[in-house]
Amino acid sequence: MAAILVAGASLPASAEMAGAAGLGGESYGIASWYGPGFKGNRTASGEKFDPKALTAAHPTLPFGTLVEVSRRDRKKSVIVMVTDRGPFVAGRAIDLSRAAARRLHMSTQGAVPVRMQVVGKTE
């Protein structure tokens, strides 16, 4: 497990998903989640942040991209829509809403190793 964390932390988040922008593209990295205090703030896409929505921040994927995020240590996954930019912490690949973090059973943890796969795009 430590090797996974070190490997995920050694690449910039944009490099993590560089090849994943196309449908089916996948990569691995560290997911974190938005803490309290962001509800109602405007995201980079212009939408208001809703911690109850299944959304995420990603440094490079286009807004509206649907990404399946799966924990690497458990059989839990969630599909989120990219609505914001980030994360802005070195070694993190994606920032999830609280609702998405709960679906992955990670709301009591700050960050977990995940697999990310592009599964579609909203219109």
Buried (B, 14 or more C-beta within 10 A) or exposed (E): EEEBBEEBBEBBBEBBBEEBEEEEBBBBBBBBBBEEEBEEEEBEBEBEBBBEBBBBBBBBBEBEBBBBBBBBEEEBBBBBBBBBBBBEEEBBBBBBBBBBBBBBEBBEEBBBBBBBBBBBBEE
